[in-house]
Amino acid sequence: MTAQQLKNSILQMAVQGKLVPQDPNDEPASILLQRIKAEKQELIKTGKIKKDKKSSEIFRGATHNLPYAYCEQIGKEIRDISDEIPFEIPESWEWVRLGIISTYNQAKQKINAKDADVSIWGLDLEDLEKGGRLLVKKTVGERKAVGDKTIFTKGDVLYSKLRPYLLKILVAPDSGICTPEIVPFTVYGGISAEYIVNFLKSPYVDGLVNGETYGIKMPRAGTDTMISLLVPLPPLSEQHRIVAKIEELLPYIERYGKAEEHLTTLNTTFPEALKKSILQEAVQGKLVPQNPDDEPASVLLERIRAEKQALIKAGKIKKDKHESVIVTRDKIPYEIIDGKERCIADEVPFEIPDSWCWCRLGTIFQHNTGKTLNSSNHQGTMMQYITTSNLYWDRFELDKLREMLFTDSEVEKCTVTKGDLLVCEGGDIGRAAIWNYDYPMRIQNHIHRLRSYAPVEVYFFYYVFYLYKRAGLIGGKGIGIQGLSSNAIDKLLIPLPPLAEQKKVVAKIEELMQYCDKL
């Protein structure tokens, strides 16, 4: 577990309202939003800002007698946005778009560097360390800056839209000018700029924004992506308590060797947040070191393809109509189908080690879905089966099993055996568990049965599904897959480590999970 993983967990807890206790005496965030609305109206009236083209108001459905958890009103239109809400927040908090509470989308004041005062601060991306720490502070004259720059003011939030995964975000300690790749903006209503910076550095925003970047070699966060970000907004007083608590915890992170003795001071929900961070590192190849002596994933992939060809030749499976082969050149992935090659860099959700491969799920796993209940069918043997209501993350609830008729051919197609990975097609899309029972079971049509063509560490791929679901890459918005049809699950892009590393990653996850459970 790295210091960054620990910090990620703390930031995620902070934006979910789990880092500090709520105070019932705090003025709720809804009142703060009313003040911001009035403040913006005055600024629009005086011509200092432009009117929002699509002014958004988000509210809990229950407050307007609507049957939805959360709704958004734009103009006269009200729509259900419950499926966009990434997590629950305290009752005193509110959800709001970043563009509503900030000047992110407002025009920025520009200046050519040659016309700027040489004594003022000239900020460039290279001055910022990953995570936003300021490494060096140079004047425009010292920097010998050229070209168009953006003017910013002390107290502005400075956000690097270039390679947003580097998290080069900070509150400006002084006024100056900066590269256009940095977006300066202010927040209304006295909102804590430090809270907004911590929000932008949270794993929630990091995963979401990096899933929506454009450009391959120089990925950037788009303005529309940023202004539509859902901000969990606490009361003002709580914002300051959150920032203070994060600042209090930072020394513990820096002295990570002594962190264990201090973890008991953290919120009791910390272990679960920590587990999510561990899994994110695991599927990106950052949890265990790579061993150059391990057989690379490319060789494993060839073995899997050979096994598939043998099964095809034996008539046990059908030949892929459009077989996918993914190759990497200069760290850019390309997919070859039917002899045609295309760049798929925009589909790749994160970077992986050189000894790993990207591939489609259908390349590794054979999959079937189960049987659809048909009351008019009277043939076959009455047998038990599981539905999505029996399948939970990494476990099954088998106390209430249904029955229906299965013919012999349906039994073969719909039966799962020990080691099969089962994934929900409907309901909670992407929810997965491994069937670890010594007896077989049948499945309904809304469950995918994944069975590997050659030996792999199935639990690694369970964790891939877990992370993809949490990151919105399955059943989410934007580039995420909205459903898991047979075609969609076949095309799901997944990382494939060397077989030996798959086992080491799973072993490390299990070791760290036990540690988390003891916190």
Secondary structure, 3 states (H helix, E strand, C coil): CCHHHHHHHHHHHHHCCCCCCCCCCCCCHHHHHHHHHHHHHHHHHCCCCCCCCCCEEEEEHHHHCCCCCEEEEECCEEEECHHHCCCCCCCCCEEEEHHHHECCCCCCCEEEHHHCCCCCEEECHHHECCCCCECCCCEHHHHCCCCEEEEECCCCEEEECECHHHCCEEECCCCEEECCCEEEECECCCCCHHHHHHHHHCHHHHHHHHCCCECCCCCECCHHHHHCCEEEECCHHHHHHHHHHHHHHHHHHHCHHHHHHHHHHCCCCHHHHHHHHHHHHHHCCCCCCCCCCCCCHHHHHHHHHHHHHHHHHCCCCCCCCCCEEEEEECCEEEEEECCEEEECHHHCCCCCCCCCEEEEHHHHEEEEECECCCCCCCCCEEEEEECHHHEECCEECCCCCEEEEECHHHHHHHEECCCCEEEECCCCCCCEEECCCCCCEEEECCEEEEEECCCCCHHHHHHHHHHHHHCCCECCCCCCECCCCHHHHHHCEEEECCHHHHHHHHHHHHHHHHHHHCC
